[in-house]
Amino acid sequence: MGTTLQYDALGRLTNMVDGMGPAKHTYYPGGLVWTEDSPWASDVMTNRYHSSVRGLRVGFDLQQPTGLWLQTNAYDAGKRLTVVTAKSGIFNCSYRGAANLWTNLSLPNTAVITNSFETVGRWASNTLRHSGGTVTNRYTYIPIGTVEFLMRRGFWIVAYIKA
């Protein structure tokens, strides 16, 4: 079965039918996606946007068979995502200076994911520390650009070699 697409008068996708089933989109008058309804039962997602910053999504509501999932997003003055609040807890994100490179992400279970970057902004490493402070995963970029390593449960393993 192929995919069938339908658009409104403004050229926005409104309906799609593929092998999974039908999906529908509705839009706010300004053109932003309001609702998304996929082929599964009880799965309508309703987007919420900032009242004065066009396109900045401040959250969404997702209807699920088990109930409603609410998510709220908060941003800093640079419009960078800083806090996500949901049923699963609160996620906090911090950045290096004015750049859009996030350096720390704290998870609801008190684990922390940390990114480090070289002075030119190239990614250098990613570390996951669980709530007790123990490193459980670490990815490191080697500056010569040929090998990346993975630390899993205290052992270094070559993840892959770049050609």
N, C-alpha and C positions, 0 to 999 in steps of 0.2 A: 504494500500500500504506500502510496506517495504522501506528500504533505500538501495540504490545502491551506492557503493563507487568504484572509480577508482584511481589507483596510478601510478606514473611514475616509471622509472627504478630504481630510488634511494629510492623508498618507500614513497614518499611524496604524500599526497592527492592532486589530480588534479580536480576531478569531484565528485559531490555528487548529487544524485537525491532522494528526499524524498517527503512527502506529500505537501510540500510548493512549490516544483519545483526544477530546476537545480541550482547548485552553482559551480563555477569554481575558481581555484587558479593557479596562475603562480608564478614562483620563479626566483630570481636573480641567477646568476651562482654559487654564494657561498652558496646557499640554503635558504636564507631568503625569506619570502613571499613578492612578488612584488605586485601582484594584487589579489583582492578578488571580485568576481562578484556573488551576490546573486540572487535569483529568481525574484526580482522586477525590473522594468524598470529603466534605468538611475541610477544605484547604484554601479558603479565600484569604489572600493577604491584602491588607489595606495599608497603604503608605501614608505617613504623616510628614509634612514638610514645614520648615521654618516659615513663620509668617512674613518676615521681611528679607530673607536671604533666599532668593530663587534657587530651587534645586537642592537645597541642603535638607536631606532627610533626617528628621529628628526622631524617627521611630517607625514602627509598624505593628500591626495587630495581625496575628495569624490564627485563623480558626482551624482547629485540629479536632479529630474525633475524641480526643481526651480533654478538650477544653480550649480556652483561648490563651495563646502565647502573646504576651505584650513585651515589646522591646523599646527602650528609649535610648537615644544617642545624645551625648553632649559634646560640644566642640569648644576649642579655645578661640581667642581673637583671630587667629590665622585660619580659622575654619578647618582645623585638623581634629579628627575624632579623638576625644580624650577619655570618655566614659561611656560604657555600654551597660545598661541595667536591664536584666531579664529574669525570668524564673530561675535560671541557673545561678544567678548571683550578679555581682558587680565586677566588671573588667575595667581596669584603669590603664591608660596608655600615656607614656611620656616621650618627648622628642628631644633630639639634640639641637639646641639653638633654634633658629628660625626655619631650619630645613624640614622637609617632610619625611625625614628618616626616623622612624620610631626606634627608641633604644630600650624601653622597658615596657612590658605588658604584665600586669599583675592579674592573676586569675582568682576566681572566687574561693578556691581551695587553698589559698595563700602561696601557691607555686608562682614562680616568676620566670618569664622568658626575657632574655636580654640579648640585644643585638649590639655589635660593635662595628664601627666603620673606620676605614682609613681616612686620612686627611682630605683626600679627593672625593670622599663620599662613597667609595666602593665598599660593599659589604665585606666584613672581615670574619665575623663569627656570630653564631647563634647558640645560646646556652639555655637549657631548661633546668631550673633548680626546684626541687619539690619543697614542701613547706618546712622541712627540717634543714634545708640549706644544701643538701647533697645534690651534686650535678648528676642528672639522669640521662641527659642527651646533650651532645655538643657537636656542632658542625663548624669547621674552620676552613677558611679560604687561605691557600698558600699563595703569597704574593707573586710567585713566578707563573701562576695561572695554570698549572698542569695537574695538580692533585688536590682532591678534597677529601677530608677525613671525617669520620663519624665516631663519636665516643658513645658507646652504649654499655651501660652498667659497668663503667670503669675500664673498658677495653677499647683501644684505638683500632679502628678497622678502616681500610681504604675503601671508600664508598665507590669511587670511579675515577678513572684517569681521563683527563681531557686530551683530545688529539691536537 
